[in-house]
Amino acid sequence: MPASTRQKPIIPMRVEGVVLEPGTQAPAVMLRGVDDPRLCLAMYIGGLEANAIATAIADVELPRPMTHDLVMSMLAELGASVARVVITDLIDGTFYAEITMVDEAGHEHLLDARPSDALAVALRSGAAIYASRAVLAAAATMTAEDPQQGAGAGDTERSRAPAGPSAVTSGDIRLEDLDPDTFGDYKM
């Protein structure tokens, strides 16, 4: 198991959206830096997890709870909450994450988790999301501009186009606009 984030510097991130890789239609979750919105981290995820994240982003209420909704209900029933989620490591092409929970007595509990599950829980709980500097150094990219500032000179119309049916995003990032090396050989 990877080392705990207690010894690692972390950077605040936010979920930008879920997109589909154009060639294979494989889903990926996109994170963007909170302090530097040009910072982008893309991770391939499973289809069910993509759906769980996309429904949370879109604030869709389903008639029955999904697994991540059940987890949130269980935590609430036990008097615990989610404090933060950290993408901790990238080992042999696989991302790792931790969920930090706080119980009624204020004690923190770390849980190993798949990043996609951790992000789905974070979105449902409103918990802070972070990535370790090491993960960002190994896998993040910098986009040409801050998406909050709007399109700049030299941008193509495609880069400003709204996300189509292949993406559920909270911003304007599009998978096809990223460098293919962003993903490398990362595993789901």
N, C-alpha and C positions, 0 to 999 in steps of 0.2 A: 504494500500500500504506500502511496506517496506520502511525503512528509506533510505535517500539518501546516496550515497557513499562519499559525502563531509566530513562526520564525521568518515569514516571507513578507516583503513589502507588497502591498496590494494597491490597485488603481480602481477608482469607482467607474462602473460601466452601466449602461442601460440597454435593454433589449430594443433594437431598432426594428426588427421584424423577422418574419419567416419567408424565405424565398425558395423557388425551385431552380436547380441547376438546369439551364436550358437544354443541354444535350441528353442528360440521363433522367431528368425530372426528379433527381434526388433532392430532398428538402435540406435546407441549411438555416440555422438561426444566426442572425447577425447582431453583434453587440457593437455599441459605439461608446467612446469615451465620454464621460460626463464633463470633465474639466477641459478636455481637448476633443471636440466632436469629429476631428479629422481622423482620430484613432478608430480603427475598425477591426473586429475579430469575427471571423466566419467559422462556423463549425457544422459539419454534416451531422444530421440527427435522423432518427427513425420517423416514419410517417405518423404513427400514433402520437409521438411526442410533439411533432410539428403541429398536429391538430390541437393538442392540449395548449401549446403556447399561443397559437393563432386565436383560439377561442378566448383566451385570457386577454390578449391584446385588443381584440374586437369587443370585449366585454359581453360576450354571448352567454346567455343563461340557458342551460340545457334542462330538459325535464327531469333528468336523473343525474346524480353526481358522477363525474368522471373520477378516476383514481386519485388525481391530485386534489380534487374537491373533497374527497373522502379523507385524505391525509389532513387537510385543513380542519375539517370537522372533528377529527380525532384529537388533534392538537388543542383545539378550543375546548373540547370536553375535558381534557386533562389539565387545562390551565396553562398550557405552554404556548409559546409563540416563536415565529421564525425571526431571528435578528438580522441575519445576513446570509448570503450565498457567495461563495468564492470559487472561481475556476482556478484550481490550484496547480495543476501540472499538465504537461504534455509529454507522455512517455510512449515511445515506440508508435507514434502516430495516434495515440488514444488520449483524449482529454479526460481529466479527473476534476471532481468538484467536491466541496463540503458544504453542508447546511449547518449553520449554527442556530440551535434552538435555545430558548431560555425558559426554565420552568418557573413555577409560582414563587419559589424561594430565591429566584435570581441567579441560579446556577446555569452556566452554559454547558451545552452538550453538543459535540461535533459528530455529524453523521457523514460518512462517505456516500457519495451519490453520483449518478451520471449527470453531466452538466445539463442535459435537456430536462431531466426530472427536476433538478435543483432550480432551473430557471422557471419552469412551470409553477413550482411552489412559490418562488419569490414573487412572481407576477400576481398570484392569488393573495398573497399575504401583504404585499406592499414592502417587502424586505429589500434592503440595499443589496446591490449586485456589485461584485468586484472580480477582478482577474489579477493573478500574480504578475509581477513585472517579468518574471522568467517566461511565463506563457506568452505574454504580449511581445517580448523580445523575439521569441521563436516563431510566432504565428500571426501576429497582427500586421496590418498594413496601414499606411497613412493615405487618406484620400486627398485630392488636390485642394479641396476647400472645405470650409465649415458649412455643413448643410443648413444651419440656422441663418446664414448670411445670404442665401439665395444663389442663383447661378451667376457665375463670373464670366468674364470675357473669355472667349475661346471654347466655351462649353458647347457640346452638341445638343441638338433638340432632344435626342434620345435620352441623354443624361438628365434632362429636366422633365421628361415625361412621367406622368403618374404611374404608380405600380399597377400592372394589369392583373388579370385573373390568376397569374402564376405566383403572385406575391401577396402576403398580408404583412403590411409594415405600419409602423407608427411614424415613419419619416419618408425620405425620398431615396433611400439606398436601393440599388437594383443589382442583382447578382451578375447579370451580364456586363455590367459596367466595371466589375472588379478584375484585377489581374488574375488569371487562372492559377498562378503560383500561390495565391492567397490560401488555397485549400491543400495543396501538396498531396500527400498520401494519407491524410487523416482518416481514421476508421470511425464508423458509427458506434 
